[in-house]
Structures are given as C-alpha cells and as structure tokens.
Amino acid sequence: MRVVASAYSVAEKAATIVRNVMAAGDLGIVEKTGANDLQTKADRLVQMSICASLARKFPKVTIIGEELVIWVDPLDGTKEYTEGLLDHVTVLIGIAYGGKAIAGVINQPYYNYEAGAGAVLGRTIWGVLGIGAFGFQLTEAPAGKHIIVTTRSHSSTLVNDCISALNPDSVIRVGGAGNKIIQLIEGKASAYVFASPGCKKWDTCAPEAILHAVGGKITDIHGNSFQYNKEVKHMNSAGVLATLRNYDYYASRIPNTVKQSLVP
C-alpha cells in the first residue's frame, strides 16, 4: 500500500509534467523504432521523475527484487499526444508481485480538458486486488450490445479481421492501452480487442490490476494470462483481449486463423 500511495502521488506530478511540455510547445519528438513509435520530451521527463522518486523511496524494488516489480509507461498514447488528442493520453504505473499484476495507477492528465475554463483538469484512477478500484464510476456497457474498442494507430488486416469475426454493433478506435481499459470500466465498450503484437507489459500491468479489481479479465488472444516478473519478455506478442463482463463470449469467437498468426 505504501508503493501504491507513492505511485498515486508521483502519477499526479507526472501529469503536471505532461501538461507543461504541451503548453511549452516543444514536444521534442523522436522516433524510437519506426513509424508510429514515437517518444516526446514528456516521455523522457516523466520516466526520469517516476523512476527517481520510486527508487529513492523503495531502493530494493525493481522498476520496469524478484518479489515486487513496477512497470511504468510514462506516456501511454504518445502518438495521440503529438496529434493533440489529449484525452487519449495516460500515465501508467503497474505493480506486480510474483509475476501477477496486483495494483495499478492510471492518471489522465487531460481528463475534463474540453469542459471549459474553471474545470478541474486531470484525474487519477487506482486499484488494488482484493480492495477495489477508485477514482471513477464503474459502469457496465449497454446490455445486449457488443461494442469493441481497439487501436487507432496500429491497425492491420489481422486486427480488422478479428474484429469483424466478433460481429460488433460498433467499433471505437482510440489510442493508449490505459485509455482502452477506461472505456471498459466506464461502460463505453464491451471488449478491448487487439489481435497484433505491439502492446508491452508496461502498457498492460496497471490497467490489468484495475480491471481485475472490479471483476474484469484480460489475457492474450489465446486466453493466456500475462506474466510480469522481471525476466519476462516485454512484448505481449499474442495481442490483447479484455472485458469487464462476458469474457467467454468474446474469447470463443476469436478465429483460429487469427490465433495461428499470433505466437505467444
């Protein structure tokens, strides 16, 4: 709980950094590994701030021994941040124990940013397994509706084929893994489906803990749980499937052709 409390505090400081970089007008954008894999000055400053703060308070914790591992995404939804889609952006701090996500903090630096002058900007959502999740109003998607939330900037034929096989009533395309999980827990979507490599452990650890704390489920496309020990590979190479409710409905409709294309 001390780690969670510190993560909450440092996430709020991170949100201020994110907003200040945007306000200054110089995002300092560089490409990390190729197109649509961007890094900004905000990424770099938030990463340094979070790691320095948590390492100072918890010097024996691995931030990314063996018992407690912290997975940090300093700016989830970087591409959307560079394009001014600020409500997609989150700061993610996930806490794992024994390879399992047990607690998470999601800060939305620009929550409420379209509400006008005087509105309180930003919010922090947090959750701990066995305790619950806080900072939002838990809402279920409309009954009988199959609303899929998926990637905005990393789509592919495989991603679209998988979504089509689920015969959704509608599809929401947004940036950021944290933002997609928020769509689930606030009732805007029924399932988060991403049939592609690309998402990494620091993208899913915090959201997974919060989703599990309210009774949801997240796995890869094959139904395998994610592991978060320090030796695990960072890439979630077999995609992501997550729901607040009715996980089996969606899992049973993932085509075998999609599963065969994604190796765990």
C-alpha positions in Angstrom: 0.0 0.0 0.0 3.0 2.3 0.6 4.1 1.7 -3.0 0.5 2.3 -4.3 0.3 5.6 -2.3 3.7 6.7 -3.7 2.7 5.7 -7.3 -0.5 7.8 -6.9 1.4 10.8 -5.8 4.1 10.5 -8.5 1.5 10.0 -11.2 -0.1 13.3 -10.3 3.3 15.0 -10.6 3.8 13.3 -13.9 0.5 14.7 -15.2 1.8 18.2 -14.5 5.0 17.5 -16.5 2.9 16.2 -19.4 0.7 19.3 -19.4 3.7 21.7 -19.0 5.6 20.1 -22.0 2.5 20.5 -24.2 2.0 24.1 -23.1 5.6 25.0 -23.8 5.0 24.0 -27.4 8.2 22.0 -27.9 7.4 18.3 -27.8 10.9 17.1 -28.7 9.5 14.2 -30.8 11.9 11.4 -31.9 11.1 8.0 -33.4 12.2 5.0 -31.3 11.9 2.0 -33.6 10.0 3.2 -36.6 6.8 4.9 -37.8 4.1 5.4 -35.1 6.6 4.5 -32.3 7.2 8.0 -31.0 8.9 9.4 -27.9 8.5 13.0 -26.7 10.2 15.2 -24.1 7.3 14.4 -21.8 8.1 10.7 -22.1 11.6 11.3 -21.1 11.0 13.7 -18.2 8.1 11.6 -16.7 10.2 8.4 -16.9 13.1 10.1 -15.0 10.7 11.6 -12.5 8.9 8.4 -11.7 11.9 6.2 -11.6 13.9 8.6 -9.4 11.0 9.1 -7.0 10.2 5.4 -6.5 13.8 4.3 -6.5 14.6 6.8 -3.7 11.7 5.6 -1.5 11.9 1.9 -2.4 15.6 1.1 -3.3 15.1 -2.7 -3.3 12.2 -2.7 -5.8 12.9 -3.4 -9.5 11.4 -0.7 -11.6 10.5 -1.8 -15.1 13.8 -7.9 -6.1 12.0 -10.6 -7.8 9.1 -10.2 -5.5 7.9 -6.7 -6.4 8.3 -5.3 -9.9 7.0 -1.9 -11.0 6.1 -1.4 -14.7 6.0 2.2 -15.9 4.7 3.8 -19.1 5.5 7.5 -18.7 3.2 8.5 -21.6 0.7 5.9 -22.9 -0.8 7.2 -26.2 2.3 9.1 -27.3 1.2 9.4 -31.0 -2.1 10.8 -29.9 -0.3 13.3 -27.6 1.7 14.6 -30.6 -1.5 15.0 -32.6 -3.4 16.9 -29.9 -5.8 14.1 -29.0 -5.2 14.8 -25.3 -8.0 12.8 -23.8 -6.3 9.6 -25.1 -3.2 10.1 -23.0 -2.4 8.4 -19.7 0.5 7.8 -17.3 0.6 4.1 -16.2 2.3 2.7 -13.1 1.7 -1.1 -12.6 2.8 -3.1 -9.5 3.4 -6.8 -9.8 4.1 -9.4 -7.2 5.1 -13.0 -8.0 4.6 -12.2 -11.7 1.0 -11.1 -11.2 -0.4 -7.6 -11.6 -1.7 -6.7 -8.1 -2.1 -2.9 -8.2 -2.2 -0.1 -10.7 -2.4 3.7 -11.1 -3.7 5.4 -14.3 -3.5 9.1 -14.5 -5.3 11.0 -17.2 -3.5 14.4 -17.4 -6.2 15.9 -19.7 -9.4 14.4 -18.3 -12.0 17.2 -18.5 -9.9 19.3 -20.8 -12.9 20.1 -23.1 -15.1 21.1 -20.2 -14.1 24.8 -20.4 -12.4 27.3 -18.2 -12.6 26.6 -14.5 -12.9 22.8 -14.9 -10.7 20.6 -12.8 -8.1 19.1 -15.2 -6.9 15.5 -14.8 -7.8 12.6 -12.6 -6.1 9.5 -11.1 -7.7 6.1 -11.2 -6.2 3.4 -8.9 -6.9 -0.1 -7.9 -5.6 -3.0 -5.7 -6.7 -6.6 -6.0 -8.9 -7.6 -3.0 -9.7 -4.0 -2.2 -11.2 -2.5 -5.3 -10.7 0.4 -7.8 -11.3 4.1 -7.2 -11.3 7.5 -9.0 -14.1 6.7 -11.5 -17.7 5.5 -11.6 -17.9 1.8 -12.5 -20.4 1.4 -15.3 -21.3 -1.6 -17.5 -21.8 -1.4 -21.3 -25.4 -1.4 -22.6 -26.9 -4.9 -22.2 -27.1 -6.8 -25.5 -24.6 -4.5 -27.3 -21.2 -5.7 -28.5 -19.0 -2.6 -28.6 -15.4 -3.2 -29.5 -12.6 -0.8 -28.5 -9.3 -1.2 -30.4 -6.3 0.5 -31.7 -6.4 3.8 -33.5 -2.9 4.0 -34.9 -1.7 0.4 -35.2 -4.4 -1.3 -37.2 -3.8 -4.1 -39.7 -5.7 -6.7 -41.7 -5.4 -9.2 -38.9 -6.7 -6.7 -36.3 -9.7 -5.9 -38.6 -10.4 -9.5 -39.5 -10.6 -10.4 -35.8 -12.9 -7.6 -35.0 -15.2 -8.5 -38.0 -15.4 -12.1 -36.7 -16.9 -10.8 -33.5 -19.8 -9.1 -35.4 -19.8 -6.0 -33.3 -22.6 -3.4 -33.1 -19.9 -0.7 -33.2 -16.2 -0.2 -33.1 -14.3 2.6 -31.1 -10.8 3.4 -32.2 -8.7 5.2 -29.6 -5.1 5.4 -28.6 -3.4 4.1 -25.4 -3.9 0.8 -23.6 -4.9 2.6 -20.4 -7.5 4.6 -22.2 -9.0 1.4 -23.7 -9.4 -0.2 -20.3 -11.1 3.0 -19.1 -13.6 2.6 -22.0 -14.4 -0.8 -20.5 -14.8 0.2 -16.8 -16.8 3.2 -17.7 -19.3 1.3 -19.9 -18.4 2.8 -23.2 -17.1 -0.5 -24.7 -17.8 -4.2 -24.1 -14.4 -5.6 -25.1 -10.9 -4.5 -25.9 -9.6 -6.5 -28.9 -6.1 -6.1 -30.3 -5.0 -9.0 -32.5 -1.4 -8.0 -33.0 1.9 -7.7 -31.3 2.9 -4.2 -30.2 1.4 -3.8 -26.7 4.0 -4.3 -24.0 4.0 -5.2 -20.3 4.2 -1.6 -19.1 1.1 -0.9 -21.2 -1.0 -3.7 -19.6 0.2 -4.1 -16.0 -1.6 -1.1 -14.3 -4.7 -1.5 -16.4 -4.9 -5.2 -15.7 -4.7 -4.7 -12.0 -7.5 -2.1 -12.1 -9.7 -4.2 -14.4 -9.2 -7.4 -12.2 -10.0 -5.4 -9.1 -13.5 -4.7 -10.4 -14.1 -8.3 -11.7 -12.9 -8.0 -15.3 -10.4 -10.1 -17.2 -7.5 -9.5 -19.6 -5.4 -12.1 -21.5 -3.7 -12.6 -24.8 -5.7 -13.7 -27.8 -5.2 -17.3 -26.9 -6.6 -16.8 -23.4 -3.2 -16.9 -21.6 -2.6 -14.7 -18.6 0.2 -12.1 -18.7 3.2 -12.5 -16.5 5.1 -9.6 -15.0 8.2 -10.9 -13.4 11.4 -9.0 -14.2 12.8 -11.7 -16.6 9.7 -11.9 -18.8 9.8 -10.6 -22.4 8.4 -7.1 -22.6 6.2 -7.6 -25.8 2.7 -9.0 -25.5 3.3 -10.8 -28.8 0.0 -12.6 -28.9 -2.2 -9.5 -28.6 -4.8 -8.5 -26.0 -8.4 -9.5 -25.2 -10.1 -7.8 -22.3 -13.6 -7.4 -21.0 -15.4 -6.1 -17.9 -18.0 -8.8 -18.3 -18.8 -11.8 -20.7 -15.1 -12.6 -21.4 -16.0 -16.1 -22.6 -18.4 -14.8 -25.3 -15.6 -12.9 -27.0 -12.9 -15.4 -26.4 -14.9 -18.2 -28.0 -15.3 -16.1 -31.2 -11.7 -15.4 -31.9 -11.0 -17.2 -35.2 -8.4 -20.0 -35.3 -6.7 -18.2 -38.2 -6.1 -15.2 -36.0 -4.7 -17.4 -33.2 -2.4 -19.2 -35.6 -0.9 -15.9 -36.7 -0.1 -14.8 -33.2 2.6 -16.8 -31.3 2.6 -16.4 -27.5 
